[in-house]
Structures are given as structure tokens and as C-alpha cells.
Amino acid sequence: MNEANSKDRERASGHAEECYCPFCTFARTAKRTRTRHSDFFDHLHNAQIELLKAFRSVVDGRIEYIEKKKAAGEQKAKVTKVVVD
């Protein structure tokens, strides 16, 4: 019964326990040792946050550039000529 549950979990997750690629092996090992090496996982968590913040800064910069470009275009459209006698 336990083996059948294991096979069902494998099918549901899409990952087989027999996978020996370096990423699967690392993931299994990390999962088993998570509590013993919590500092390691704290660093990984912080690194993930920093990476997302880096992407956010690029996106924010691009948004700001586009908004400034649009504002500059609107200012040019509002300019009117004044004839002086």
C-alpha cells in the first residue's frame, strides 16, 4: 500500500524517485536536510528575494522611462505658436 501511494505521488508531481540528474538529486537531498541546514535555506530564500528585486528594478526603470517619454510627447503636443506684432 505504501509503495502504491509513492507511485501515485510520483505521477501527480511528475517526478520519479528514480531520477538521478544532479538537480533532482540535489532537490531530494535538500528536502531531507532542510531542518539541519536552515542557514543554507535562509540564504537561498534571501537570494531569491534579491533576484526578484533586481528584476523589479529593471521593470520599474523601464516604466519610468516610458512614462517620461509619454509626458515629454504630451508637452510637445500642447505647445502653440504665438504671433507677436
C-alpha positions in Angstrom: 0.0 0.0 0.0 2.8 2.4 0.9 4.6 1.7 -2.4 1.3 2.4 -4.3 0.9 5.8 -2.6 4.5 6.6 -3.5 3.8 5.8 -7.2 0.6 7.9 -7.1 2.6 10.9 -5.6 5.2 10.5 -8.3 2.6 10.5 -11.1 0.9 13.5 -9.5 4.1 15.5 -9.1 5.5 14.5 -12.5 8.8 13.5 -10.8 10.0 10.0 -10.5 12.1 8.9 -7.5 14.4 7.1 -9.9 15.6 10.4 -11.4 19.4 10.7 -11.0 20.1 14.0 -12.6 22.1 16.5 -10.5 19.1 18.8 -9.9 16.7 16.0 -8.8 19.4 14.6 -6.5 20.1 18.0 -5.0 16.4 18.7 -4.5 15.9 15.3 -2.7 18.9 15.8 -0.5 18.0 19.4 0.3 14.4 18.4 1.2 15.7 15.8 3.6 18.3 18.1 5.2 16.2 21.3 5.3 16.0 21.5 9.1 19.6 20.6 9.7 20.9 23.3 7.3 18.4 26.0 7.8 21.1 28.7 7.3 21.7 27.5 3.8 18.0 27.7 3.0 17.7 31.1 4.6 20.4 32.3 2.3 18.7 30.7 -0.7 15.4 32.4 0.3 17.1 35.8 0.6 18.9 35.3 -2.7 15.5 34.6 -4.4 14.1 37.8 -3.0 17.1 39.8 -4.2 16.8 38.3 -7.6 13.2 39.3 -7.8 14.0 42.8 -6.6 16.6 43.1 -9.3 14.1 42.2 -12.0 11.6 44.7 -10.4 14.2 47.5 -10.5 14.6 46.9 -14.3 10.9 46.8 -14.8 10.4 50.0 -12.7 13.1 51.7 -14.6 11.5 50.9 -17.9 8.1 52.0 -16.7 9.6 55.3 -15.6 11.3 55.8 -18.9 8.1 55.2 -20.9 6.1 57.5 -18.6 8.7 60.3 -19.0 8.7 59.7 -22.8 4.9 60.0 -22.9 4.9 63.1 -20.7 7.5 64.8 -23.0 5.4 63.9 -26.0 2.3 65.4 -24.4 4.2 68.6 -23.6 5.2 69.0 -27.2 1.7 68.5 -28.4 0.4 71.3 -26.1 2.8 73.9 -27.5 1.2 76.6 -29.5 2.6 79.3 -31.6 2.0 82.9 -30.6 2.3 85.6 -33.2 3.8 88.8 -31.9 3.1 92.1 -33.8 
